[in-house]
Amino acid sequence: MKELLIISGKGGTGKTSIVGSFAALAENKVLTDCDVDAADLHLLLHPEIREKKEFYASRKAFIHQEKCVQCGRCTEACRFGAIQEFRVNPIFCEGCGVCFRLCPAGAITMEDHLSGHWFISDTRYGLLVHARLGIAGENSGKLVAEVRQAAKAMAEKKGYQFIIIDGPPGIGCPVISSLSGVDLSLIITEPTVAGKHDLQRVLQLTSHFNVRAMVCINKYDLDEEKSREIEQYCLDAGIEVAGKIPFDEAVTQAIVQGVPPVEHTRGAGAKAIETLWARVQQSLTIN
């Protein structure tokens, strides 16, 4: 079983469009959406939820009104403005526990807070494990780890060959949680100054965790000079550019209609994604 993670230095590079296309092209796989803060792979795969699990990752203060003497010490001490009229707003509460320790009446307790949900779903392309973090939900890295663990358990149970992960953008905690222990990371970038800069940061992260990386330049023909510059940078760093996808309006139309691009069109963009998957699959199988 091989784990493939698709990530990018920022949002909007076309990462999810490519993952959706891989879902349509790949066989014998489990799909995973680890972008739990802003999940959108379901917009292309249209899952039907099979199982729904609660995710608890933090504790929030709760004031028991029958015990509260309304002394006001908790309101004065809360740096986050979470306590108003002797009630706690869980969106503002950071779970620091100061009010709990200061309350002379013992009216405040720290209670587990429902931070979100994760799901096992059926799609026309196979199983999808995904999640939704709640409003002001915390510990997205922990939720990513839980989603990945569930996906791996499903893959082992069914004997699947691949786990394809739609990762979160950036280089923060959710990305690190997604990256840990995968066999290959495919980094999606764009031919811009910001795109190259973000690519460099992500490659530093993959190098730090000793994860093998490949690069795909999306919409490469919008600035071919910058694309060549990124290719040269990758060559100097010993990183393979696995594919270059041209700008194709048909891809945008596919996304608007909620369909993976490779199933919507046979245009240049879809063909480039098919070639990209063939190269990535070969690399996963050989190594």
C-alpha positions in Angstrom: 0.0 0.0 0.0 1.3 3.4 -1.1 0.3 6.8 0.2 0.3 9.7 -2.2 -0.2 13.2 -0.8 -1.1 16.2 -3.1 -0.2 19.5 -1.6 0.5 23.1 -2.5 2.1 26.2 -1.0 -1.2 28.1 -1.1 -4.8 27.5 -1.9 -6.2 27.9 -5.4 -3.4 26.2 -7.4 -5.8 23.5 -8.7 -4.8 20.8 -6.2 -8.3 19.5 -5.6 -9.1 19.4 -9.4 -6.1 17.2 -9.9 -7.0 14.9 -6.9 -10.6 14.6 -8.3 -9.1 13.6 -11.7 -6.8 11.1 -10.0 -9.9 9.6 -8.2 -11.4 9.0 -11.6 -8.2 7.6 -13.2 -6.9 5.4 -10.3 -8.0 2.0 -9.4 -7.7 0.0 -6.2 -7.5 3.0 -3.9 -9.0 4.9 -0.9 -9.5 8.7 -1.3 -8.9 11.0 1.6 -9.5 14.7 2.0 -7.2 16.1 4.7 -7.9 19.8 4.0 -10.2 19.7 7.1 -10.3 23.4 7.6 -11.8 24.0 4.1 -12.7 20.7 2.6 -14.0 20.8 -1.0 -13.1 17.4 -2.6 -16.7 16.4 -1.9 -17.9 19.0 -4.4 -16.3 16.9 -7.2 -16.9 13.4 -5.8 -20.5 13.8 -4.4 -20.1 11.3 -1.5 -23.0 9.5 0.2 -22.1 9.3 3.9 -21.9 5.7 5.3 -20.5 6.5 8.8 -20.4 9.8 10.7 -18.0 10.1 13.7 -17.7 12.9 16.3 -14.4 14.6 16.8 -13.5 16.0 20.2 -10.2 17.9 20.4 -10.5 20.6 23.0 -12.1 21.5 26.3 -14.2 24.6 27.0 -15.3 26.3 30.2 -18.9 25.8 31.3 -20.6 27.8 34.1 -23.2 25.9 36.1 -25.8 28.5 36.8 -27.2 26.8 39.9 -23.8 27.1 41.6 -22.7 30.5 40.2 -22.7 33.3 42.8 -22.1 36.0 40.1 -19.0 37.4 41.8 -17.6 38.5 38.4 -14.1 37.2 38.9 -14.3 34.9 35.8 -15.4 37.8 33.6 -12.6 40.0 34.8 -10.0 37.3 34.4 -11.0 36.1 30.9 -8.6 37.7 28.4 -10.6 36.5 25.4 -13.9 38.1 26.3 -15.6 34.7 26.3 -17.7 35.3 29.4 -20.7 37.6 29.2 -23.5 37.7 31.8 -22.0 34.7 33.5 -22.2 32.5 30.5 -19.4 31.2 28.3 -19.4 31.7 24.5 -17.6 28.6 23.3 -16.5 30.3 20.1 -14.4 32.8 22.0 -13.3 30.4 24.8 -9.7 29.2 24.3 -9.9 26.5 27.0 -7.1 28.0 29.1 -8.9 27.1 32.4 -8.1 30.4 34.3 -11.8 30.9 35.1 -12.1 27.3 36.3 -9.2 27.8 38.7 -10.4 31.2 40.0 -14.0 30.4 40.6 -14.6 30.5 44.4 -17.9 28.7 44.2 -16.6 25.8 42.0 -19.3 26.6 39.5 -17.1 26.3 36.4 -16.0 23.0 34.8 -13.9 22.3 31.8 -15.9 20.0 29.4 -15.1 18.2 26.2 -16.1 20.3 23.2 -17.3 18.9 19.9 -14.8 20.3 17.4 -16.1 18.6 14.2 -17.0 15.4 12.5 -15.3 12.9 10.2 -17.0 10.6 7.7 -16.6 7.4 5.7 -18.5 7.8 2.5 -19.1 6.0 -0.8 -18.5 7.7 -4.1 -18.7 6.5 -7.7 -14.9 6.4 -7.6 -14.5 4.4 -4.4 -14.3 5.1 -0.7 -13.7 8.6 0.6 -12.6 9.5 4.2 -13.2 13.1 4.9 -13.9 15.6 7.7 -15.4 18.9 8.6 -14.0 21.0 11.3 -16.6 23.1 13.2 -16.7 26.8 13.5 -13.7 28.0 15.6 -12.7 24.3 15.8 -9.2 23.5 16.9 -6.5 20.9 16.5 -7.0 20.4 12.8 -3.7 18.5 12.8 -5.2 15.9 15.2 -8.3 15.6 13.0 -6.0 15.0 9.9 -4.2 12.3 11.8 -7.6 10.6 12.7 -8.8 10.8 9.1 -5.5 9.3 7.8 -5.6 6.5 10.4 -9.2 5.6 9.3 -8.2 5.7 5.6 -5.3 3.4 6.3 -7.4 1.0 8.2 -9.9 0.8 5.3 -7.1 0.3 2.8 -5.6 -2.5 4.8 -8.9 -4.2 5.4 -9.9 -4.0 1.6 -6.3 -4.7 0.4 -6.2 -1.5 -1.7 -2.9 -0.5 -3.3 -3.1 3.3 -3.0 -4.3 6.0 -0.6 -4.7 9.3 -2.5 -4.7 12.3 -0.1 -5.9 15.8 -0.9 -3.8 17.7 1.5 -4.2 21.2 3.0 -2.3 24.2 1.6 0.6 25.9 3.2 3.2 24.5 5.6 1.4 24.5 9.0 0.4 21.8 11.4 -2.3 20.2 9.2 0.2 19.9 6.4 2.8 18.3 8.7 0.2 15.9 10.0 -0.7 15.0 6.4 2.9 14.6 5.3 4.1 12.4 8.0 5.0 8.9 6.7 3.6 9.2 3.2 5.5 7.5 0.3 5.3 10.4 -2.1 4.2 14.1 -2.1 3.1 15.8 -5.3 3.4 19.5 -5.0 1.2 21.6 -7.3 2.6 25.1 -8.2 1.9 27.9 -10.6 4.2 30.0 -12.8 4.3 33.1 -10.6 6.8 34.7 -8.2 4.6 33.7 -5.3 4.2 30.2 -6.7 7.9 29.6 -6.8 8.4 31.0 -3.3 5.7 28.8 -1.9 7.1 25.8 -3.7 10.5 26.4 -2.1 8.9 26.5 1.4 7.0 23.2 0.8 10.1 21.5 -0.6 12.0 22.5 2.5 9.3 20.9 4.6 9.3 17.6 2.6 13.1 17.6 2.8 12.9 18.0 6.6 10.6 15.0 6.9 12.5 13.0 4.4 9.5 12.6 2.1 10.1 12.1 -1.6 8.7 14.9 -3.7 7.6 15.5 -7.3 6.3 18.8 -8.8 3.5 19.7 -11.2 3.3 23.1 -12.7 -0.3 24.0 -13.3 -1.3 26.5 -16.0 2.3 26.5 -17.0 1.7 28.3 -20.3 0.4 31.5 -18.7 4.0 32.4 -18.1 6.4 30.0 -19.8 9.5 31.9 -18.8 8.6 31.6 -15.1 7.7 27.9 -15.7 11.2 27.4 -17.1 12.7 29.1 -14.1 10.8 26.8 -11.8 11.8 23.7 -13.8 15.5 24.8 -13.6 15.1 25.3 -9.8 13.7 21.8 -9.5 16.5 20.4 -11.7 19.1 22.0 -9.5 17.5 20.7 -6.4 17.2 17.1 -7.8 13.4 17.3 -7.8 11.5 15.8 -10.8 8.8 17.9 -12.6 6.3 15.1 -13.1 4.0 17.2 -15.3 3.0 20.5 -16.7 -0.7 21.3 -17.2 -1.7 24.0 -19.7 -4.5 26.5 -19.0 -7.7 25.0 -20.3 -11.2 26.6 -19.9 -12.7 23.2 -20.2 -11.2 22.3 -16.8 -12.8 25.4 -15.2 -16.2 24.4 -16.8 -15.8 20.9 -15.3 -15.2 22.3 -11.8 -18.3 24.5 -12.1 -20.3 21.5 -13.1 -18.9 19.5 -10.2 -17.2 16.9 -12.4 -13.5 15.8 -12.4 -11.9 17.4 -15.4 -10.8 14.1 -17.0 -14.4 12.9 -17.1 -15.7 16.2 -18.6 -13.3 16.9 -21.4 -10.7 15.3 -23.6 -8.9 18.7 -24.0 -5.3 19.5 -23.4 -5.7 20.0 -19.7 -7.4 16.6 -19.1 -4.8 14.8 -21.3 -1.9 16.5 -19.3 -3.5 15.3 -16.0 -3.8 11.7 -17.4 -0.1 11.8 -18.3 0.7 13.2 -14.8 -1.1 10.4 -13.1 0.7 7.8 -15.3 4.0 9.2 -14.2 3.1 9.5 -10.5 1.7 5.9 -10.5 4.8 4.6 -12.1 7.0 6.4 -9.5 4.8 5.0 -6.6 5.0 1.5 -8.0 8.7 1.4 -8.7 9.8 3.0 -5.4 
